[in-house]
Each structure stands twice: as structure tokens, then as C-alpha cells.
Amino acid sequence: MVDGDDPAPICLSAQRALLGVIGPSVLGIALDATGYEARMQVFAEGVLPEEEEDDFEDAATEMMADFPELPVEVSIIREARQPLEGWAGRWVFLRRGVRVAQAG
């Protein structure tokens, strides 16, 4: 279980797992973690190569190694338009200059 009062550990786990994974077409990554599950939303300008999609699944697996009781789901939003909409949680990566709408 993740402590809902302190999101820093899960956010830091995500950022560590994402090092070297984020390609140029990724606009932002939001992480929504409750006490019992987490969802990583990857917003991409276009279609990600299959290898890059697999890298995000690997990053989720690394996060689950840090938090064994926490399943992490990855959803990839392709052809994302700015401002980014429909996100929830906290931004763990946001490309410079990308605009976002209010949390949805």
C-alpha cells in the first residue's frame, strides 16, 4: 500500500524507472496512485514504436518491484493534443512548453 499523504516515494520510483525511456514524442506522463493501485498515463504526439511501449511496461514493473503490493497500469494516449486533457494525479514528466488542462 502507498501512503496517500506522501506521494513522493511513488513519484520518485516512477521517475527513476522512466530514466532513459522517454522518447521525443512523449509530451507528458501523469501518475495517479491511490493506496492500492496506480495508473501511469503516457501522452504522446503520435504513435509510439512498439519497443517504446514495452519500455513503459518495463518501467511499471520496476515500480512494482519498489512497491510489491501496488499494481501499476500503463495507458498510452496517442495523438494527444494540447492542452493535455483527461489526466489525473501528478505529473512525473512534462516536456517543456507543453500546456495542460485542469485535472480530469
VEXVO-56582 format. One line per 4 residues: number of its first residue (from 1); their letters; for each residue x, y, z of N, C-alpha, C, CB. Coordinates in pm, 1 decimal. Glycine has a CB too. Layout:
NUM> A> X Y Z X Y Z X Y Z X Y Z ~ ...
REM end
This chain:
1> MVDG> 83.6 -117.8 0.0 0.0 0.0 0.0 88.8 125.0 0.0 -95.5 -0.7 121.9 ~ 43.9 226.8 -69.6 116.8 353.1 -76.7 51.0 452.1 17.1 120.7 408.6 -221.9 ~ 131.7 526.8 89.1 80.4 629.2 179.5 26.7 745.3 97.0 190.6 677.5 278.0 ~ -105.3 764.3 99.7 -168.6 870.3 21.2 -130.1 1009.9 64.5 -315.9 856.6 28.5
5> DDPA> -80.3 1023.9 188.7 -41.4 1155.3 238.8 94.2 1199.4 184.6 -38.2 1154.1 390.4 ~ 175.4 1104.3 140.6 308.4 1138.1 91.0 331.2 1070.6 -44.2 417.9 1095.5 192.8 ~ 301.7 1140.9 -154.0 318.3 1080.8 -286.9 463.3 1076.4 -334.6 236.0 1156.8 -387.0 ~ 555.8 1135.8 -260.3 694.5 1144.1 -305.8 756.4 1007.8 -335.9 777.3 1214.5 -202.2
9> PICL> 742.2 906.6 -249.8 810.0 779.1 -280.0 765.8 716.2 -412.7 785.0 680.4 -167.7 ~ 636.8 714.0 -441.3 590.3 652.7 -566.5 628.2 739.6 -686.1 437.3 631.0 -563.0 ~ 624.5 871.3 -671.2 665.3 960.2 -780.8 814.1 944.4 -810.8 633.7 1107.1 -745.9 ~ 895.5 934.9 -706.8 1039.7 915.5 -727.3 1067.8 779.3 -789.9 1115.7 929.0 -593.8
13> SAQR> 992.6 677.9 -749.3 1007.7 545.7 -809.1 977.1 552.3 -959.0 915.2 443.3 -739.1 ~ 869.5 623.3 -994.4 831.6 637.0 -1135.6 940.3 710.8 -1213.5 696.8 711.3 -1148.8 ~ 989.5 820.3 -1158.6 1091.1 897.4 -1229.3 1219.0 817.4 -1248.5 1121.3 1025.8 -1154.3 ~ 1257.5 739.3 -1149.3 1376.4 654.2 -1162.8 1353.1 548.9 -1271.1 1411.1 586.1 -1027.5
17> ALLG> 1235.3 486.0 -1269.5 1204.9 380.9 -1367.0 1196.9 435.4 -1509.6 1073.6 312.6 -1330.9 ~ 1162.5 563.3 -1523.2 1145.5 623.8 -1655.1 1274.5 680.1 -1714.5 1043.8 732.7 -1646.8 ~ 1381.6 682.3 -1637.1 1508.4 734.1 -1689.2 1549.8 655.9 -1812.8 1619.2 727.1 -1581.7 ~ 1573.1 725.9 -1921.0 1616.1 663.9 -2045.2 1503.8 604.5 -2128.3 1714.1 558.6 -2015.2
21> VIGP> 1380.2 613.0 -2080.6 1265.8 553.0 -2150.1 1191.5 655.3 -2236.2 1169.4 490.9 -2048.9 ~ 1191.5 779.0 -2194.3 1107.6 881.3 -2256.9 1169.4 929.5 -2387.5 1086.8 999.8 -2161.4 ~ 1097.4 907.4 -2496.8 1143.3 949.5 -2628.2 1090.3 1086.8 -2665.5 1101.9 848.6 -2732.5 ~ 1128.7 1137.6 -2782.0 1091.8 1273.5 -2821.7 943.5 1294.6 -2847.8 1166.9 1310.6 -2943.2
25> SVLG> 867.5 1189.9 -2871.5 724.7 1208.3 -2899.8 638.6 1211.4 -2773.8 676.0 1097.9 -2990.6 ~ 699.0 1185.8 -2657.2 622.9 1187.3 -2532.1 611.8 1331.2 -2482.4 690.2 1096.3 -2424.1 ~ 486.3 1375.2 -2462.6 460.0 1510.5 -2414.9 459.0 1518.7 -2263.0 328.0 1560.0 -2469.5 ~ 403.5 1417.0 -2199.6 395.2 1417.4 -2054.6 353.1 1282.1 -2002.1 298.7 1523.8 -2007.4
29> IALD> 380.2 1262.2 -1872.3 341.3 1139.1 -1805.0 282.0 1176.8 -1670.1 462.7 1041.4 -1788.6 ~ 156.7 1137.4 -1649.6 88.0 1162.7 -1523.0 76.9 1031.5 -1446.5 -53.2 1225.4 -1546.6 ~ 88.7 1040.1 -1314.5 78.6 923.0 -1228.9 -30.2 947.0 -1126.4 213.6 891.6 -1159.9 ~ -128.3 858.5 -1125.4 -238.0 865.5 -1030.0 -228.0 742.6 -940.9 -377.7 873.3 -1102.2
33> ATGY> -187.7 762.2 -816.3 -167.9 649.6 -724.6 -256.6 666.5 -602.9 -19.8 637.9 -681.9 ~ -335.1 563.5 -577.2 -413.4 558.5 -454.5 -340.2 464.5 -360.3 -561.8 511.1 -480.8 ~ -401.6 428.3 -251.9 -339.0 337.3 -157.7 -322.0 197.1 -211.1 -417.7 332.7 -33.1 ~ -398.1 160.3 -316.0 -399.6 21.0 -358.3 -374.0 -2.7 -507.4 -529.4 -37.7 -322.5
37> EARM> -359.9 102.9 -585.6 -332.1 86.3 -727.9 -274.2 215.7 -783.8 -460.4 45.8 -805.2 ~ -210.8 203.2 -899.4 -153.6 321.1 -964.9 -178.0 311.1 -1114.4 -1.4 334.5 -934.7 ~ -195.0 427.1 -1175.6 -211.7 433.1 -1321.2 -116.2 537.5 -1376.1 -359.4 466.4 -1360.6 ~ -34.9 494.6 -1472.7 57.9 583.6 -1540.4 -1.7 615.3 -1677.5 201.3 519.5 -1552.8
41> QVFA> -27.2 744.6 -1702.3 -80.9 788.0 -1830.9 30.8 852.6 -1910.5 -200.1 886.4 -1812.6 ~ 58.8 795.7 -2027.5 164.1 846.3 -2115.5 96.3 919.1 -2231.3 257.4 729.9 -2167.6 ~ 121.7 1047.5 -2244.2 63.4 1128.0 -2351.9 168.4 1144.8 -2461.2 14.3 1267.8 -2299.0 ~ 135.2 1098.0 -2583.0 230.3 1101.5 -2695.0 172.2 1179.8 -2811.4 267.1 958.7 -2740.3
45> EGVL> 259.5 1248.7 -2884.7 216.2 1326.6 -3001.4 164.6 1237.6 -3113.1 330.8 1412.1 -3053.1 ~ 223.0 1123.6 -3127.1 184.6 1033.4 -3235.0 181.2 891.0 -3183.2 281.3 1045.5 -3354.3 ~ 207.8 800.4 -3271.6 211.8 658.9 -3234.6 351.9 625.9 -3184.8 172.2 567.1 -3355.2 ~ 358.4 559.9 -3070.8 488.0 518.6 -3017.9 530.1 386.9 -3081.5 482.9 505.4 -2864.1
49> PEEE> 658.7 369.8 -3107.9 705.0 239.3 -3154.8 675.5 132.7 -3049.7 856.4 243.1 -3187.0 ~ 652.5 10.8 -3093.8 618.8 -98.2 -3001.2 725.9 -114.7 -2893.8 601.1 -229.9 -3077.9 ~ 850.9 -99.0 -2932.4 960.8 -112.2 -2835.8 949.0 -8.8 -2724.0 1096.4 -97.4 -2906.6 ~ 910.7 113.4 -2761.4 896.1 219.0 -2660.9 777.2 190.9 -2569.3 879.2 356.0 -2728.8
53> EDDF> 668.1 138.5 -2625.7 553.6 99.8 -2542.7 595.8 -7.4 -2442.9 436.5 48.6 -2630.6 ~ 674.3 -104.6 -2488.1 724.6 -209.1 -2399.0 811.7 -150.0 -2288.3 804.1 -313.3 -2478.7 ~ 888.0 -46.6 -2321.1 972.0 17.8 -2220.1 888.0 76.3 -2107.2 1057.0 127.5 -2283.9 ~ 771.6 130.5 -2138.5 683.9 184.3 -2034.1 628.2 72.3 -1946.8 568.7 264.5 -2096.8
57> EDAA> 599.0 -41.9 -2006.0 554.9 -157.8 -1927.3 668.3 -204.0 -1835.4 509.5 -274.4 -2020.9 ~ 791.0 -201.6 -1886.2 906.6 -238.4 -1803.2 923.1 -140.3 -1687.1 1035.7 -242.1 -1888.5 ~ 900.1 -11.6 -1713.3 909.0 88.8 -1607.2 803.8 61.1 -1499.3 890.6 231.4 -1665.5 ~ 684.3 23.3 -1541.0 579.3 -11.6 -1444.2 622.0 -131.4 -1359.8 446.1 -42.3 -1516.8
61> TEMM> 686.8 -228.1 -1421.9 735.3 -345.3 -1348.9 840.7 -304.6 -1245.8 793.6 -449.7 -1446.8 ~ 928.7 -211.6 -1283.0 1028.4 -162.2 -1187.8 961.2 -94.0 -1069.3 1125.2 -64.8 -1256.7 ~ 854.8 -18.6 -1095.3 781.3 45.8 -986.6 718.2 -59.0 -895.2 673.0 139.7 -1042.9 ~ 665.0 -166.2 -954.3 603.8 -271.5 -873.8 708.6 -344.7 -790.7 529.1 -370.6 -963.4
65> ADFP> 833.8 -345.6 -835.9 940.7 -404.4 -755.3 966.2 -318.7 -630.8 1070.5 -418.5 -838.9 ~ 950.6 -186.8 -645.0 964.8 -96.2 -530.0 845.5 -106.5 -435.6 980.8 48.6 -577.9 ~ 727.1 -130.7 -492.6 601.6 -137.7 -416.3 528.0 -265.1 -456.2 511.7 -10.9 -441.4 ~ 570.2 -381.0 -402.1 515.5 -510.0 -447.0 364.3 -524.2 -432.8 580.6 -619.7 -370.9
69> ELPV> 304.4 -452.7 -341.2 160.7 -464.0 -318.9 79.3 -369.1 -408.0 129.4 -436.5 -173.2 ~ 146.8 -295.3 -496.1 81.0 -191.9 -575.8 83.9 -226.5 -724.4 147.5 -56.2 -552.3 ~ -29.0 -269.3 -782.7 -30.4 -290.1 -927.5 -22.3 -155.9 -1000.3 -157.6 -367.0 -970.4 ~ 55.0 -151.0 -1108.3 70.4 -28.4 -1187.3 22.0 -56.4 -1328.7 219.1 21.4 -1187.6
73> EVSI> -78.7 18.1 -1370.2 -135.3 5.2 -1505.0 -79.9 117.9 -1591.6 -292.4 9.1 -1501.7 ~ -44.9 85.5 -1714.9 4.6 186.2 -1809.6 -100.8 207.7 -1916.2 140.3 143.0 -1873.7 ~ -137.5 333.3 -1938.8 -224.5 364.7 -2052.1 -153.8 469.0 -2137.9 -365.1 416.4 -2004.3 ~ -153.6 445.0 -2268.2 -85.8 534.2 -2361.4 -191.5 607.4 -2442.2 12.1 455.9 -2454.6
77> IREA> -189.8 738.9 -2433.0 -282.8 823.7 -2506.6 -208.7 872.9 -2630.0 -335.8 944.0 -2418.4 ~ -247.5 819.5 -2745.2 -181.8 853.1 -2871.1 -248.5 975.2 -2934.3 -185.6 733.1 -2968.1 ~ -172.0 1043.8 -3017.7 -223.6 1161.9 -3088.2 -278.2 1265.2 -2989.3 -333.9 1121.0 -3188.2 ~ -212.2 1280.3 -2876.4 -255.6 1375.3 -2774.2 -246.9 1517.9 -2828.4 -170.2 1360.7 -2645.9
81> RQPL> -345.3 1596.2 -2796.7 -349.0 1737.7 -2837.8 -330.9 1826.2 -2715.0 -483.4 1771.9 -2910.7 ~ -272.2 1943.0 -2738.2 -254.9 2038.1 -2629.4 -373.2 2134.5 -2626.5 -121.6 2115.2 -2644.5 ~ -417.2 2175.0 -2511.1 -365.2 2133.7 -2381.6 -402.5 1989.0 -2351.6 -417.5 2225.8 -2271.4 ~ -314.2 1919.1 -2281.4 -339.2 1779.3 -2246.9 -460.6 1772.1 -2154.0 -213.6 1714.6 -2179.6
85> EGWA> -552.8 1683.2 -2186.9 -676.8 1669.7 -2109.9 -694.0 1527.0 -2062.0 -798.2 1712.3 -2193.8 ~ -780.5 1510.0 -1961.2 -817.1 1377.8 -1914.4 -713.2 1312.1 -1825.4 -843.4 1290.8 -2029.9 ~ -621.3 1389.8 -1772.9 -517.9 1333.6 -1686.8 -563.4 1337.5 -1542.2 -385.4 1409.6 -1703.6 ~ -500.1 1254.9 -1461.7 -529.7 1251.8 -1318.5 -400.0 1230.5 -1241.8 -633.1 1140.2 -1284.7
89> GRWV> -396.4 1276.9 -1118.7 -280.1 1255.9 -1032.8 -179.8 1368.3 -1041.1 -213.0 1127.3 -1068.0 ~ -53.4 1330.0 -1051.8 58.2 1425.6 -1055.3 141.5 1401.9 -1180.1 146.5 1413.2 -928.0 ~ 198.9 1509.1 -1230.5 289.4 1496.5 -1345.0 424.6 1450.2 -1294.4 302.5 1631.5 -1422.9 ~ 474.2 1338.7 -1348.0 609.3 1294.1 -1315.1 705.1 1330.8 -1427.8 612.0 1141.7 -1289.3
93> FLRR> 650.0 1366.3 -1543.5 728.2 1419.7 -1654.8 636.8 1509.3 -1736.1 789.3 1305.2 -1743.3 ~ 685.8 1626.4 -1770.2 611.9 1717.0 -1858.0 714.1 1790.3 -1943.1 522.2 1817.7 -1776.3 ~ 706.4 1768.1 -2074.7 800.8 1831.9 -2166.1 784.5 1983.6 -2158.9 779.7 1781.4 -2311.4 ~ 893.8 2051.4 -2162.8 894.8 2197.5 -2154.6 806.5 2257.1 -2264.2 1039.2 2251.9 -2166.3
97> GVRV> 720.9 2351.9 -2225.0 634.8 2422.1 -2319.3 501.4 2354.8 -2345.2 705.6 2438.2 -2447.2 ~ 479.6 2234.8 -2291.5 353.5 2164.0 -2312.8 247.4 2222.7 -2219.7 370.3 2010.4 -2288.3 ~ 130.9 2248.6 -2276.2 19.3 2303.3 -2198.4 -71.4 2191.4 -2150.3 -61.2 2404.8 -2282.0 ~ -126.4 2209.8 -2029.9 -217.9 2110.3 -1975.0 -347.6 2176.4 -1932.2 -153.7 2036.6 -1856.5
101> AQAG> -456.5 2100.9 -1942.2 -586.9 2145.4 -1894.5 -597.3 2107.3 -1746.4 -704.4 2081.8 -1979.2 ~ -705.0 2148.0 -1684.0 -729.7 2109.9 -1546.1 -741.6 1959.1 -1537.2 -856.4 2178.2 -1491.7 ~ -709.0 1905.5 -1420.0 -716.6 1761.1 -1398.6 -857.7 1712.1 -1425.6 -673.5 1724.3 -1255.3 ~ -867.3 1594.7 -1489.0 -997.4 1539.9 -1523.1 -1010.0 1408.3 -1463.2 -1019.2 1532.0 -1670.5
REM end
